[in-house]
């Protein structure tokens, strides 16, 4: 299945007391069933990079408008994280995305 990993940095939001920047982290998987098993597997993939993401913080949905990822299952997690290189993740500095869920 096609997978996209995105980090949308939010420089417009205040850094936390540790100096970390706020980011929206999105993992999209093409055309799975969005079953509980699928969502848990997606959360596990997200936690390979961000082990601090809890089930209570992770949200999920289906992309309903996009030129590239319409119909994909999406999980999102938002937090203050270190500005760093995250191998396998595409990063966007302006926080703008081209899909809606």
Secondary structure, DSSP 8 states (H G I E B T S, - for coil): --EEEEEEE-TTS---TT--EEEEEEEEETT----HHHHHHHHHHHHHH-TT--TTT-EEEE--EESS-TT-EEEEEEEEE-----TT-EEETT---SEE-
